[in-house]
Amino acid sequence: MPRALHPSAKGLLHGFDLLRLVQALEADGTEIVHFQWTPLPLLDRRAVERLRRRTPVVVTVHNSRPYNGARGGPLVWGVERLLAAADALVVHTEEARTRLIGAGHPPERIHKIPHGLLQLVPPADPRVPDPDRPLRVLLFGSIKPYKGADVLIEALARLSPAARARLRVTIAGKPFVDLGPLRERIVGADLDGTVELRPRLLTDTEVAELLAEADLLVLPYRSIDASGVSMSAVAAGRPVIASALPGFVELFGEGRGAILVPPEDPTALARALETVAAEPDRLAELARAMLDLRASIPSWTEIARRTLALYEQLLAERRSAGAVETVASPGPAGPSTVAG
């Protein structure tokens, strides 16, 4: 099949699979349907509307700006209508809630349930990095424009030679961008000995090894609501330098395990890197604060409890609405009555 036809073929397959899913859910009397991901809103909206005739439908909005603003076209057409069709929307951050309300979604339909910890390695005791070796800095996850790998490279290019010598930076993950410009900048800025690219899909074991080795994670994102990478850092007790985006400000606040810098500001990021390179004791302080933050994150059991409470609320509302409709609808011998 020609490569240009792959997206269309995938869309058709998704449509057939979605129809089979809807039919299966209708046949088995499912009480609640919760979508965590809606890859093709134009089709997914139809499924939500059909399912909602029989049962409440919940949609988790992981990114209140679809694809963090990096994609358009059919992949995002119909997003707002899909969200409007659901009974309830789940978000992870206050920023996402505010943005959805601003887009016209009723506040009472938006429910904030936090993202849980992604425990890939046990939390480490706060440690002062060995002064005889470089600090190990990590940026991992899918390499996409919004992740800001280019911002990190620019920041490293602005460091003094002494600061560069104190850092070893790994950028690892499946690339969704042309890495040619990044590689050229690394060579042009004489960063070959500082930066290692691992451009491939990482296994859980590889991610765990990278986290275990890292002294510091850097998240120079341009846009994000909630970040699985940041929750992995919190779970592992690793210090972070991150963009001061609302979601990260909400998570890390002031000094809660992270240094926050303005997004898309390589000079500010370079200053933060230079600080930790010159003062490695600072990383131990941040690690202690990160462990305190870790202790404050709700457990997955608590997150499940809150999610189940939302389901129970929606089912109660559906039963109540059905009872009202039954009482109000006249039958052959006058208004019906409802037992109980």
C-alpha contacts under 8 A as a table, 3 or more apart, distances in Angstrom:
res1	aa1	res2	aa2	distance
1	M	5	L	6.86
1	M	6	H	7.29
2	P	5	L	5.57
2	P	6	H	7.05
3	R	6	H	5.36
4	A	7	P	7.07
5	L	8	S	5.40
5	L	9	A	6.19
6	H	9	A	5.11
6	H	10	K	6.07
7	P	10	K	5.08
7	P	11	G	6.10
8	S	11	G	5.01
8	S	12	L	6.28
9	A	12	L	5.14
9	A	13	L	6.21
10	K	13	L	5.08
10	K	14	H	6.01
11	G	14	H	5.01
11	G	15	G	6.23
11	G	40	L	7.52
12	L	15	G	5.05
12	L	16	F	6.40
13	L	16	F	5.18
13	L	17	D	6.08
14	H	17	D	5.08
14	H	18	L	5.89
15	G	18	L	5.08
15	G	19	L	6.28
15	G	43	L	6.56
16	F	19	L	5.20
16	F	20	R	6.38
17	D	20	R	5.10
17	D	21	L	6.14
18	L	21	L	4.99
18	L	22	V	6.19
18	L	44	D	7.57
18	L	47	A	7.15
19	L	22	V	5.17
19	L	23	Q	6.21
19	L	47	A	7.48
20	R	23	Q	5.16
20	R	24	A	6.12
21	L	24	A	5.10
21	L	25	L	6.14
22	V	25	L	5.16
22	V	26	E	6.12
22	V	47	A	6.63
22	V	51	L	6.85
23	Q	26	E	5.16
23	Q	27	A	6.08
24	A	27	A	5.08
24	A	28	D	6.33
25	L	28	D	5.50
25	L	29	G	6.43
25	L	30	T	5.57
26	E	29	G	5.57
26	E	30	T	6.59
26	E	51	L	7.42
26	E	54	R	7.75
27	A	30	T	7.93
30	T	33	V	7.18
30	T	55	T	7.40
31	E	55	T	5.69
31	E	56	P	7.30
31	E	315	L	7.83
32	I	55	T	5.83
32	I	56	P	5.49
32	I	57	V	6.19
32	I	58	V	7.77
32	I	311	Y	6.96
32	I	315	L	7.92
33	V	51	L	7.88
33	V	55	T	7.22
33	V	56	P	6.55
33	V	57	V	4.90
33	V	58	V	6.23
34	H	57	V	5.80
34	H	58	V	4.53
34	H	59	V	5.73
34	H	60	T	7.56
35	F	38	T	6.84
35	F	57	V	7.66
35	F	58	V	6.15
35	F	59	V	4.78
35	F	60	T	6.34
36	Q	59	V	6.08
36	Q	60	T	5.09
36	Q	61	V	7.51
36	Q	62	H	7.90
37	W	59	V	7.72
37	W	60	T	7.19
37	W	61	V	7.94
38	T	41	P	5.98
38	T	44	D	6.19
39	P	44	D	7.62
39	P	75	L	6.70
40	L	43	L	5.77
40	L	44	D	5.88
40	L	74	P	7.10
40	L	75	L	5.43
40	L	76	V	7.13
40	L	77	W	7.99
41	P	44	D	4.70
41	P	45	R	5.56
41	P	75	L	6.89
41	P	76	V	6.43
41	P	77	W	6.37
41	P	78	G	5.33
41	P	79	V	5.37
41	P	82	L	6.22
42	L	45	R	5.73
42	L	46	R	7.26
42	L	74	P	7.47
42	L	77	W	6.16
42	L	78	G	5.13
42	L	79	V	7.45
42	L	82	L	7.69
43	L	46	R	5.48
43	L	47	A	6.85
44	D	47	A	5.09
44	D	48	V	6.29
44	D	82	L	7.12
45	R	48	V	5.04
45	R	49	E	6.14
45	R	78	G	7.44
45	R	81	R	7.01
45	R	82	L	4.48
45	R	83	L	7.96
45	R	85	A	6.98
46	R	49	E	5.14
46	R	50	R	6.16
47	A	50	R	5.18
47	A	51	L	6.02
48	V	51	L	5.23
48	V	52	R	5.92
48	V	57	V	6.70
48	V	82	L	7.27
48	V	85	A	6.55
48	V	86	A	6.55
49	E	52	R	5.22
49	E	53	R	6.86
49	E	85	A	6.02
49	E	86	A	7.57
50	R	53	R	5.69
50	R	54	R	7.81
51	L	54	R	5.74
51	L	55	T	6.14
51	L	56	P	7.67
51	L	57	V	7.15
52	R	55	T	5.01
52	R	56	P	5.43
52	R	57	V	5.84
52	R	86	A	7.42
52	R	87	D	7.74
55	T	318	R	7.87
56	P	86	A	7.68
56	P	87	D	5.90
56	P	314	L	6.42
56	P	315	L	6.91
56	P	318	R	7.29
57	V	86	A	5.37
57	V	87	D	5.39
57	V	88	A	6.78
58	V	86	A	5.85
58	V	87	D	5.93
58	V	88	A	4.87
58	V	89	L	5.81
58	V	90	V	7.31
59	V	83	L	7.21
59	V	86	A	6.55
59	V	88	A	6.50
59	V	89	L	5.03
59	V	90	V	6.22
60	T	89	L	5.67
60	T	90	V	4.46
60	T	91	V	6.08
61	V	64	S	5.97
61	V	89	L	6.63
61	V	90	V	5.93
61	V	91	V	5.39
62	H	91	V	6.39
62	H	92	H	7.08
62	H	225	D	6.98
62	H	226	A	6.86
63	N	66	P	5.53
63	N	67	Y	6.86
63	N	68	N	6.59
63	N	96	A	7.36
63	N	224	I	6.95
63	N	225	D	5.63
63	N	226	A	7.41
64	S	68	N	7.81
64	S	96	A	5.37
64	S	99	R	6.82
64	S	100	L	6.86
64	S	225	D	6.93
65	R	68	N	4.95
65	R	69	G	5.72
66	P	69	G	5.86
66	P	70	A	7.86
66	P	71	R	7.41
66	P	76	V	6.68
67	Y	70	A	5.49
67	Y	71	R	5.76
68	N	71	R	7.71
68	N	146	Y	6.83
68	N	223	S	5.84
68	N	224	I	6.36
69	G	72	G	7.61
70	A	145	P	7.40
70	A	146	Y	7.32
71	R	75	L	7.21
71	R	76	V	7.35
72	G	75	L	6.13
72	G	76	V	5.59
72	G	77	W	7.53
73	G	76	V	5.92
73	G	77	W	6.12
74	P	77	W	5.03
76	V	79	V	5.63
78	G	81	R	5.28
78	G	82	L	6.09
79	V	82	L	5.10
79	V	83	L	6.24
80	E	83	L	5.14
80	E	84	A	6.10
81	R	84	A	4.97
81	R	85	A	6.19
82	L	85	A	5.13
82	L	86	A	6.82
83	L	86	A	5.53
83	L	89	L	7.21
84	A	87	D	7.97
84	A	105	H	6.81
86	A	89	L	6.96
87	D	109	R	6.77
87	D	314	L	7.69
88	A	109	R	4.81
88	A	110	I	6.01
88	A	111	H	7.24
89	L	109	R	6.07
89	L	110	I	4.80
89	L	111	H	6.09
90	V	110	I	5.92
90	V	111	H	4.87
90	V	112	K	5.75
90	V	113	I	6.50
91	V	94	E	7.87
91	V	96	A	6.19
91	V	97	R	6.36
91	V	110	I	7.15
91	V	111	H	6.22
91	V	112	K	4.88
91	V	113	I	6.17
91	V	114	P	7.54
92	H	96	A	7.14
92	H	112	K	5.46
92	H	113	I	5.34
92	H	114	P	4.64
92	H	115	H	5.74
92	H	225	D	7.39
92	H	226	A	6.22
93	T	96	A	5.39
93	T	97	R	6.54
93	T	112	K	6.54
93	T	113	I	7.91
93	T	114	P	6.94
93	T	225	D	6.46
93	T	226	A	6.65
93	T	247	G	6.20
93	T	250	E	7.53
94	E	97	R	4.98
94	E	98	T	6.10
94	E	112	K	7.28
94	E	247	G	7.59
94	E	250	E	7.75
95	E	98	T	5.14
95	E	99	R	6.14
95	E	225	D	6.99
95	E	246	P	6.21
95	E	247	G	6.36
96	A	99	R	5.09
96	A	100	L	6.18
96	A	225	D	6.30
97	R	100	L	5.29
97	R	101	I	6.21
97	R	107	P	7.91
97	R	110	I	6.63
97	R	111	H	7.84
97	R	112	K	7.18
98	T	101	I	5.17
98	T	102	G	6.11
99	R	102	G	4.98
99	R	103	A	6.28
100	L	103	A	4.95
100	L	104	G	6.60
100	L	105	H	5.73
101	I	104	G	5.18
101	I	105	H	4.91
101	I	106	P	6.21
101	I	107	P	5.95
102	G	105	H	7.29
105	H	109	R	7.34
105	H	110	I	7.74
106	P	109	R	5.59
106	P	110	I	7.08
107	P	110	I	5.34
108	E	111	H	7.53
113	I	303	I	6.76
113	I	306	R	7.07
113	I	307	T	7.41
114	P	298	P	7.47
114	P	303	I	7.00
115	H	226	A	7.20
115	H	231	M	7.78
115	H	303	I	7.92
116	G	231	M	7.06
116	G	297	I	7.00
116	G	298	P	6.63
116	G	299	S	6.42
116	G	300	W	5.85
116	G	303	I	7.28
117	L	231	M	5.10
117	L	232	S	6.28
117	L	234	V	7.11
117	L	235	A	5.51
117	L	297	I	7.34
117	L	299	S	7.51
117	L	300	W	7.73
118	L	228	G	6.96
118	L	231	M	5.75
118	L	232	S	4.78
118	L	235	A	6.17
119	Q	122	P	6.98
119	Q	232	S	6.14
119	Q	235	A	5.41
119	Q	236	A	6.85
120	L	204	D	7.40
120	L	207	V	7.58
120	L	208	A	5.38
120	L	232	S	6.88
120	L	235	A	7.73
120	L	236	A	7.34
121	V	208	A	5.68
121	V	211	L	7.16
121	V	212	A	6.62
121	V	235	A	7.70
121	V	236	A	5.83
122	P	235	A	7.50
122	P	236	A	5.84
123	P	235	A	6.19
123	P	236	A	4.13
123	P	237	G	5.06
123	P	238	R	7.91
123	P	291	L	7.71
124	A	236	A	6.40
124	A	237	G	6.03
124	A	238	R	7.73
125	D	237	G	7.79
125	D	287	A	7.92
125	D	288	R	7.96
126	P	237	G	7.71
126	P	284	A	5.11
126	P	285	E	7.49
126	P	287	A	5.14
126	P	288	R	5.59
127	R	283	L	7.57
127	R	284	A	5.05
127	R	287	A	7.51
128	V	280	P	6.28
128	V	281	D	5.45
128	V	283	L	6.65
128	V	284	A	5.20
129	P	135	L	6.91
129	P	215	D	7.03
129	P	280	P	6.25
129	P	281	D	7.60
129	P	283	L	7.78
129	P	284	A	7.94
130	D	133	R	5.81
130	D	134	P	7.92
131	P	134	P	7.37
131	P	280	P	7.81
133	R	166	R	7.33
134	P	165	A	6.91
134	P	166	R	4.39
134	P	167	L	4.85
134	P	168	R	6.03
135	L	166	R	5.92
135	L	167	L	4.79
135	L	168	R	6.03
135	L	214	A	7.87
135	L	215	D	6.10
135	L	216	L	7.66
135	L	277	A	7.18
136	R	167	L	6.19
136	R	168	R	5.06
136	R	169	V	6.06
136	R	170	T	7.70
136	R	213	E	7.05
136	R	214	A	5.02
136	R	215	D	5.19
136	R	216	L	6.52
137	V	167	L	6.87
137	V	168	R	5.99
137	V	169	V	4.62
137	V	170	T	6.25
137	V	214	A	5.81
137	V	215	D	6.11
137	V	216	L	4.93
137	V	217	L	5.69
137	V	218	V	6.96
138	L	169	V	5.84
138	L	170	T	5.00
138	L	171	I	6.19
138	L	172	A	7.85
138	L	210	L	7.47
138	L	211	L	7.81
138	L	214	A	6.16
138	L	216	L	6.32
138	L	217	L	4.75
138	L	218	V	6.12
139	L	149	A	7.73
139	L	169	V	7.78
139	L	170	T	6.26
139	L	171	I	4.86
139	L	172	A	6.43
139	L	217	L	5.95
139	L	218	V	5.47
139	L	219	L	6.53
140	F	143	I	7.69
140	F	170	T	7.80
140	F	171	I	5.73
140	F	172	A	4.69
140	F	173	G	5.58
140	F	207	V	7.97
140	F	229	V	7.45
141	G	172	A	6.46
141	G	173	G	4.75
141	G	174	K	7.06
141	G	229	V	6.99
142	S	172	A	7.83
142	S	173	G	4.86
142	S	174	K	4.91
142	S	175	P	5.96
142	S	176	F	7.04
142	S	201	L	7.76
143	I	147	K	6.51
143	I	149	A	7.22
143	I	172	A	7.63
143	I	173	G	5.84
143	I	174	K	5.86
143	I	175	P	4.50
143	I	176	F	5.73
143	I	177	V	6.83
143	I	199	P	7.98
144	K	147	K	5.51
144	K	148	G	7.55
144	K	175	P	6.59
144	K	176	F	5.30
144	K	177	V	5.97
145	P	148	G	5.94
145	P	149	A	7.54
145	P	177	V	6.97
146	Y	221	Y	5.58
146	Y	222	R	4.88
146	Y	223	S	5.81
146	Y	224	I	7.93
147	K	219	L	7.07
147	K	220	P	6.27
147	K	221	Y	4.36
147	K	222	R	6.31
147	K	223	S	7.64
148	G	151	V	5.00
148	G	152	L	6.51
148	G	219	L	7.64
148	G	220	P	5.11
148	G	221	Y	4.99
148	G	222	R	6.19
148	G	264	E	7.52
149	A	152	L	5.12
149	A	153	I	6.37
149	A	171	I	7.52
149	A	220	P	7.07
150	D	153	I	5.04
150	D	154	E	6.20
150	D	182	L	6.44
151	V	154	E	5.11
151	V	155	A	6.18
151	V	220	P	6.64
151	V	264	E	6.25
151	V	265	D	7.24
151	V	266	P	5.55
152	L	155	A	5.04
152	L	156	L	6.24
152	L	220	P	6.55
152	L	266	P	6.69
152	L	269	L	7.44
153	I	156	L	5.13
153	I	157	A	6.21
153	I	182	L	7.57
153	I	185	R	7.44
153	I	186	I	6.90
154	E	157	A	5.02
154	E	158	R	6.56
154	E	266	P	5.77
155	A	158	R	5.28
155	A	159	L	6.78
155	A	266	P	4.35
155	A	267	T	5.94
155	A	268	A	7.91
155	A	269	L	5.84
155	A	270	A	4.58
156	L	159	L	5.32
156	L	164	R	7.09
156	L	191	L	7.73
156	L	270	A	6.25
157	A	189	A	5.60
157	A	190	D	7.91
157	A	191	L	7.19
158	R	266	P	7.96
158	R	267	T	7.09
158	R	270	A	6.42
159	L	162	A	8.00
159	L	163	A	6.00
159	L	164	R	6.13
159	L	270	A	6.06
159	L	271	R	7.97
159	L	274	E	6.89
160	S	163	A	5.26
160	S	164	R	6.29
161	P	164	R	5.09
161	P	165	A	6.18
162	A	165	A	5.20
162	A	166	R	6.73
163	A	166	R	5.24
163	A	167	L	6.90
163	A	273	L	7.98
163	A	274	E	5.79
163	A	277	A	5.93
163	A	278	A	7.20
164	R	167	L	5.36
164	R	168	R	7.94
164	R	194	T	6.71
165	A	168	R	7.90
165	A	194	T	7.42
166	R	277	A	5.86
167	L	194	T	6.44
167	L	277	A	7.07
168	R	193	G	7.82
168	R	194	T	4.99
168	R	195	V	6.18
168	R	196	E	7.80
169	V	194	T	5.94
169	V	195	V	4.73
169	V	196	E	6.17
170	T	195	V	5.88
170	T	196	E	4.84
170	T	197	L	6.04
170	T	198	R	7.32
171	I	195	V	7.41
171	I	196	E	6.28
171	I	197	L	5.01
171	I	198	R	6.16
171	I	199	P	7.76
172	A	197	L	5.95
172	A	198	R	4.47
172	A	199	P	5.70
172	A	200	R	7.04
172	A	202	L	7.64
173	G	198	R	6.37
173	G	199	P	5.26
173	G	200	R	5.10
173	G	201	L	5.31
173	G	202	L	5.96
174	K	199	P	5.34
174	K	200	R	4.22
174	K	201	L	4.41
174	K	202	L	7.26
175	P	178	D	7.51
175	P	179	L	7.46
175	P	199	P	5.80
175	P	200	R	6.74
178	D	181	P	7.10
179	L	182	L	5.20
179	L	183	R	6.14
180	G	183	R	5.21
180	G	184	E	6.15
181	P	184	E	5.03
181	P	185	R	6.13
182	L	185	R	5.15
182	L	186	I	6.17
183	R	186	I	5.05
183	R	187	V	6.28
184	E	187	V	5.22
184	E	188	G	5.90
185	R	188	G	4.89
185	R	189	A	5.85
186	I	189	A	5.38
186	I	190	D	6.18
186	I	191	L	4.95
186	I	192	D	6.09
186	I	195	V	7.39
187	V	190	D	5.07
187	V	191	L	5.97
187	V	192	D	5.90
188	G	191	L	7.62
190	D	193	G	7.59
191	L	194	T	5.01
191	L	195	V	5.95
192	D	195	V	5.77
192	D	196	E	7.46
193	G	196	E	7.86
202	L	205	T	7.95
202	L	206	E	5.88
202	L	207	V	6.33
203	T	206	E	5.15
203	T	207	V	6.32
204	D	207	V	5.10
204	D	208	A	6.06
205	T	208	A	5.07
205	T	209	E	6.22
206	E	209	E	5.09
206	E	210	L	6.22
207	V	210	L	5.09
207	V	211	L	6.14
208	A	211	L	5.15
208	A	212	A	6.05
209	E	212	A	5.07
209	E	213	E	6.24
210	L	213	E	5.25
210	L	214	A	6.06
211	L	214	A	5.16
211	L	233	A	7.67
211	L	236	A	7.27
211	L	238	R	7.93
212	A	236	A	7.85
214	A	217	L	7.00
214	A	238	R	7.53
215	D	238	R	6.64
215	D	239	P	7.13
215	D	283	L	7.62
216	L	238	R	6.02
216	L	239	P	5.15
216	L	240	V	5.66
216	L	241	I	7.54
216	L	283	L	7.65
217	L	233	A	7.13
217	L	238	R	6.93
217	L	239	P	6.34
217	L	240	V	4.76
217	L	241	I	6.39
218	V	240	V	5.66
218	V	241	I	4.80
218	V	242	A	5.83
219	L	230	S	7.81
219	L	240	V	7.26
219	L	241	I	6.16
219	L	242	A	4.47
219	L	243	S	6.45
220	P	241	I	7.61
220	P	242	A	5.40
220	P	243	S	5.14
220	P	263	P	6.59
220	P	264	E	7.28
220	P	269	L	7.98
221	Y	224	I	7.00
221	Y	242	A	7.23
221	Y	243	S	5.85
221	Y	263	P	6.68
221	Y	264	E	7.72
222	R	243	S	7.37
222	R	245	L	7.85
222	R	263	P	5.82
222	R	264	E	6.36
223	S	245	L	6.98
224	I	227	S	6.73
224	I	245	L	7.36
224	I	247	G	6.77
225	D	246	P	7.73
225	D	247	G	5.22
226	A	247	G	6.15
226	A	248	F	7.86
227	S	230	S	5.26
227	S	231	M	6.49
228	G	231	M	5.07
228	G	232	S	6.20
229	V	232	S	5.02
229	V	233	A	6.37
230	S	233	A	5.03
230	S	234	V	6.29
231	M	234	V	4.97
231	M	235	A	6.04
232	S	235	A	5.06
232	S	236	A	6.14
233	A	236	A	5.15
233	A	237	G	6.00
233	A	238	R	5.16
233	A	239	P	7.19
233	A	240	V	7.35
234	V	237	G	5.02
234	V	238	R	6.29
234	V	239	P	7.93
234	V	290	M	6.06
234	V	291	L	7.19
234	V	293	L	7.24
234	V	294	R	5.62
235	A	238	R	7.88
235	A	291	L	7.99
235	A	294	R	6.09
237	G	287	A	5.75
237	G	288	R	7.67
237	G	290	M	5.34
237	G	291	L	5.27
237	G	294	R	7.21
238	R	257	G	7.79
238	R	287	A	5.67
238	R	290	M	6.78
239	P	257	G	5.39
239	P	258	A	5.76
239	P	283	L	6.34
239	P	286	L	5.44
239	P	287	A	5.13
239	P	290	M	6.51
240	V	257	G	6.47
240	V	258	A	4.56
240	V	259	I	6.37
240	V	286	L	7.97
241	I	258	A	5.46
241	I	259	I	4.72
241	I	260	L	5.85
241	I	261	V	7.42
241	I	269	L	7.96
241	I	272	A	7.46
242	A	248	F	7.24
242	A	258	A	6.93
242	A	259	I	6.38
242	A	260	L	5.03
242	A	261	V	6.28
243	S	248	F	7.19
243	S	260	L	5.49
243	S	261	V	5.00
243	S	262	P	5.49
243	S	263	P	4.70
243	S	264	E	7.84
244	A	248	F	6.12
244	A	249	V	5.81
244	A	260	L	5.02
244	A	261	V	5.31
244	A	262	P	5.27
244	A	263	P	6.14
245	L	248	F	5.36
245	L	249	V	6.04
245	L	262	P	7.78
245	L	263	P	6.98
246	P	249	V	4.96
246	P	250	E	5.99
247	G	250	E	5.12
247	G	251	L	6.26
248	F	251	L	4.96
248	F	252	F	5.76
248	F	253	G	7.43
249	V	252	F	5.34
249	V	253	G	4.77
249	V	254	E	7.62
249	V	260	L	7.69
250	E	253	G	5.60
252	F	255	G	6.84
252	F	256	R	4.82
252	F	257	G	6.56
252	F	258	A	6.21
252	F	293	L	7.80
253	G	256	R	5.83
254	E	258	A	7.87
255	G	258	A	5.63
255	G	259	I	6.49
255	G	286	L	7.24
255	G	289	A	7.27
256	R	286	L	7.14
256	R	289	A	5.25
256	R	290	M	5.90
256	R	292	D	7.84
256	R	293	L	6.30
257	G	285	E	7.86
257	G	286	L	4.37
257	G	287	A	5.86
257	G	288	R	7.21
257	G	289	A	4.68
257	G	290	M	4.02
257	G	291	L	7.75
257	G	293	L	7.23
258	A	286	L	6.33
258	A	290	M	7.54
259	I	272	A	7.30
261	V	265	D	7.56
261	V	268	A	6.06
261	V	269	L	6.20
261	V	272	A	7.71
262	P	265	D	5.74
262	P	268	A	6.87
262	P	269	L	7.92
265	D	268	A	5.50
265	D	269	L	6.37
266	P	269	L	4.92
266	P	270	A	5.91
267	T	270	A	5.02
267	T	271	R	6.33
268	A	271	R	5.11
268	A	272	A	6.41
269	L	272	A	5.13
269	L	273	L	6.24
270	A	273	L	5.08
270	A	274	E	6.01
271	R	274	E	5.01
271	R	275	T	6.15
272	A	275	T	5.08
272	A	276	V	6.52
273	L	276	V	5.37
273	L	277	A	6.06
274	E	277	A	5.02
274	E	278	A	6.10
275	T	278	A	5.25
275	T	279	E	5.87
276	V	279	E	4.88
276	V	280	P	5.26
276	V	281	D	7.91
276	V	282	R	6.31
276	V	283	L	6.74
277	A	280	P	5.94
279	E	282	R	5.69
279	E	283	L	7.87
280	P	283	L	5.48
280	P	284	A	7.39
281	D	284	A	5.40
281	D	285	E	6.77
282	R	285	E	5.15
282	R	286	L	6.29
283	L	286	L	5.01
283	L	287	A	6.02
284	A	287	A	4.97
284	A	288	R	6.27
285	E	288	R	5.25
285	E	289	A	6.40
286	L	289	A	5.03
286	L	290	M	6.04
287	A	290	M	4.87
287	A	291	L	6.30
288	R	291	L	5.24
288	R	292	D	6.52
289	A	292	D	5.07
289	A	293	L	6.26
290	M	293	L	4.93
290	M	294	R	6.04
291	L	294	R	4.84
291	L	295	A	6.34
292	D	295	A	5.24
292	D	296	S	6.71
293	L	296	S	5.21
293	L	297	I	6.73
294	R	297	I	5.49
298	P	301	T	7.97
298	P	302	E	5.92
298	P	303	I	6.56
299	S	302	E	5.16
299	S	303	I	6.28
300	W	303	I	4.84
300	W	304	A	5.98
301	T	304	A	5.04
301	T	305	R	6.19
302	E	305	R	4.92
302	E	306	R	6.29
303	I	306	R	5.20
303	I	307	T	6.20
304	A	307	T	5.00
304	A	308	L	6.06
305	R	308	L	5.16
305	R	309	A	6.15
306	R	309	A	5.01
306	R	310	L	6.38
307	T	310	L	5.12
307	T	311	Y	6.43
308	L	311	Y	4.96
308	L	312	E	6.18
309	A	312	E	5.09
309	A	313	Q	6.16
310	L	313	Q	5.04
310	L	314	L	6.25
311	Y	314	L	5.19
311	Y	315	L	6.17
312	E	315	L	5.13
312	E	316	A	6.07
313	Q	316	A	5.16
313	Q	317	E	6.19
314	L	317	E	5.05
314	L	318	R	6.10
315	L	318	R	5.00
315	L	319	R	6.12
316	A	319	R	5.10
316	A	320	S	6.04
317	E	320	S	5.02
317	E	321	A	6.03
318	R	321	A	5.12
318	R	322	G	6.07
319	R	322	G	5.03
319	R	323	A	6.11
320	S	323	A	5.10
320	S	324	V	6.24
321	A	324	V	5.17
321	A	325	E	6.14
322	G	325	E	5.08
322	G	326	T	6.09
323	A	326	T	5.08
323	A	327	V	6.17
323	A	338	V	6.89
324	V	327	V	5.22
324	V	328	A	6.09
325	E	328	A	5.14
325	E	329	S	6.07
326	T	329	S	5.29
326	T	336	S	6.49
326	T	337	T	7.56
326	T	338	V	7.44
327	V	330	P	7.58
327	V	335	P	6.20
327	V	336	S	5.30
327	V	337	T	5.75
327	V	338	V	6.71
328	A	335	P	6.57
328	A	336	S	7.52
329	S	335	P	6.12
329	S	336	S	6.87
330	P	333	A	7.60
330	P	334	G	5.06
330	P	335	P	4.15
330	P	336	S	6.22
331	G	334	G	5.08
331	G	335	P	5.59
331	G	336	S	6.03
